[in-house]
Amino acid sequence: MAGHSQFKNIMHRKGAQDAKRAKVFAKLAREIEVAARSSPDPDQNPRLRTAIVAARGQNMPNDRIKRAVEKASGGGEGDNYEEVRYEGYGPGGVAVIVETLTDNRNRTASEVRSAFAKHGGNLGETNSVAFMFDQIGEVIYPADKASADEMFEAALEAGASDVVSSDSTHEVVCDPGDFGQVAETLDSKFGAPETAGLNWRPQTTVDLTADTARTVLKLIDVLDDNDDVQRVATNFEVSDDVMAELTG
């Protein structure tokens, strides 16, 4: 899976372990609510189906998922969230994509711009870095859920385009339009994944020193902690020596 670094995967799992459950669920509920506006039926609404699969991948309770759908479809008082994507560069020339759902565009823009500025980066125009990424569907399972051959065979039969297995994870990649089908098929065979959702995969990566990587990680942490930010994607890579320095 070109452009996907071991370092990113390690930090992804650490972030998932350290995340405050309430904040994670609030962001997932917001995505479900926005997705359900066009139709509350996941069978007829691929985006809603994707959002629900991602929520279940984080062990979000079914009643919380149901409330989010009802809130968007008239069963509750909904919020007027707007989708805004920010793009820019962090330290070391790292490309950064920030996807948000906000009820106050000015507030979110100010906070995202401030995060970049305080960590040696700067915001760019729309599509200033997105062309460096491919949007993908991604389903991640712990390595002990299945053998590499079992996961590979099941994922390809489900419609996935790529599978990368390591000592710790199986990463299944598919086209965004196939994500719901792939995730649901794998869930029926292997149970709930560790994480599942749409993501951005870099076409090329930027190598960083340990000091620059630390600053980039601080920027990502600040962005992730923002209630309006749904996901952050970057294109940085680190060598094994830098990895050892960062995780040692």
N, C-alpha and C positions, 0 to 999 in steps of 0.2 A: 504494500500500500504506500506508494511513493509519496514522500513529503510528510508522512506521519511519524513523528519522532518518539523514541522510547521515553524520552524525558517528558514529553507532553502527556503520555499515557500515565506515567507515574504521578505527575502533578494532578492529572484529572482524577485519579483514584483518591489521592490525598484530599483534594478539594471536596469530593463527594463524602468522604468520611468526616471531614471537619465542618461541613456546612450545617448551619442551624436549620433543623427540620421545618420550623414554622416559615422561615424565609423561602426555602425551597418550594414548599407547598403553595405559598402565596403566589410565587412566580408561575408555577404550573397552572394554578387556578386561573390566573389572568390570561394565559395563553389559551386555555380551554374556553373561557368566556368569549374571547375575541373570535376564536375559530367557530363557535356555535352560533354566531350571529346570522350566518347565511343559512344554516340548517342545523337543528338539534339532533339529527339522525346521523350517527357516524358512518352508517352503511352508504349514505348518500353524500357524505361530506368528508373527503379524504383528509383535509387539514385537521378536522376535529378528531378523526380516527388516529391521526398521527399524534396529536396532543394527548389523547387519552392513553395511547400506548406508552408515550414518554412518561406520563404521570404514574402509570402502573409500574414502570421500570424503577421509579423512586419510591415504590411502596405507598403511594398516596391512597388513602382509604376511598372505597367506592362511593360512600355517601358524600365525601368532599367533592369528588368528581361530578356526582349528580347535581349537587348544589350549584356548581359553577356553570353547568349546562343550563339549569333552570333559570339562573340569574340572567343569562343572555337571551333566553327565549321567552321572557315575560313572567317567569315564576318568581322573580325577585327584582330588586332595584339594581339595574345594571350601571356600570361606569362607562364613560365615553373614552375608551383607550384608543390611541393612535399609534400606528406602527411607524417607527422612525429608525433608519439605519445610519450609523455614523462610521466614517472611515478615516484613517489617518496613519501616522507613523509614530512608533515608540523609539526608545533609545536603540542605537545600533542599526537604524534603518528597518526595524521590524514593522511589517505591515499588520495593522490591527483593524478588525471589523467588530463593531459593537451593535448588536440588535436590541432594540428597546420597544416596550409598550408603555406609553405614557399618557396621563391625563393632563399634563402641563408641559407642552413642548419647550417653552422657554426655560423652565426649571431644569429639565433634563439636559438640554443643550449646554446650559451653563455648567452643570455638574460634570458632564463628560469632558467638556473643554478644559475645565479646571484640573481634572485628573490627568489628562495628557500633559498639560503645562507643568504641573508639579513634578512630573516624573520624566522630564526631558523629551517629551513628544509634542506633536502638533496635529490638529485635525486637518483633514483635507476635504476636497469636494466629493460629492456623491460619485461613486465608481472610480475614485482615485486609486483604490487598491483592490477592489472586488475582482477585477480582471485577473488577478494573480491566484484566485481560488476557484475551486469547483464546489458547488453545493451538492451534498450527499446525504443519504440516509445512513445512519450508523447504529448498530446494535452490538453491545459489548457483553460478553459472558465471561465468568471466571473460568480458568482453564480446567478446573475439576468437574465442570458440567458435562463434558463430553471429550472424546479424543479429537485430535485435530482432523482425522479422516471423517469421523462422524459429523462434526460441525461443518466441514467443507461440503460434504455430500448433501446434508440437509439444507444448508444455506443456498447452494446453487439450485436445488430443486424448488426452493421457495421463490427464486427469482433474483437472488443477490448477484452482484457483479464481481465481488472480490471477498476473500476471507484471509486474514492473517492471524495465525496462532503463535503464541509465545508461551513461555513457562508460566505466565500469570493470567493471560487473557486470550479469548477468541474475539477478534474484531471483524464484524460482518458489515460490508459496505454495499449499498444499492443505490439506484437512482431515486431521487426524492419521491417521484410518483409511485414507486413500488414499495415505499417504506412500510406502509400499513400492512400490506399483504405479507411481506417478508417477516416483520416483527411478530405478527399474529401467528404465522406458521411456526416460527421458531419457539414462540411461547407455548404453543400446544405440545411441542415435542420435548423442550428442555426446561419449561417453566419460565418465570419472570427473569428478564435479563438484569445485569448489573446497572446498565444505563441504556437508554434508547432515545433517539431523536434525530432531528436534522442538524447538520453541521456543515462547516466550511473546511475543505481540505486544500492546503496550499499546493500549488503546482511546482514551486521551488521553495527552498528554505534558506534562511540566513543563519550563519554560524555566529555564536556569541561567546564572549568570555564570561567567566563566572560573575564578575562585578556587574557587567551589563545585564546578564540574565537575571540577577537579583533585582535590579531596578525594573526590568520588564515584568517580573513576577509581582512586584509591589503594585505596579500599574494595573495588572490584571485583577489582583485582589481588591483594589479600590473600586474598580468597575463592577466586579462581580457582587460586591457588597451593596451596590446601589439597587434599590427596590425596583427601579424602572428597567434595569438591564436584564434581558433574558439570556443572552449568551455572548461570549467573547471568543473570537478566533484570531490566531496569530500564525506567523510563518517562520518561527525561529527554531533552530536546532542547536544542540550542544554536543561536543565530543564526549567520549567516555571519561576522559580526564576531568573535564569540567563537571560532568555528571557526578563523579565521585566527590568533587569538592563541594558541590551544592547539597548533596544528600548525605555526606559523611558526617 
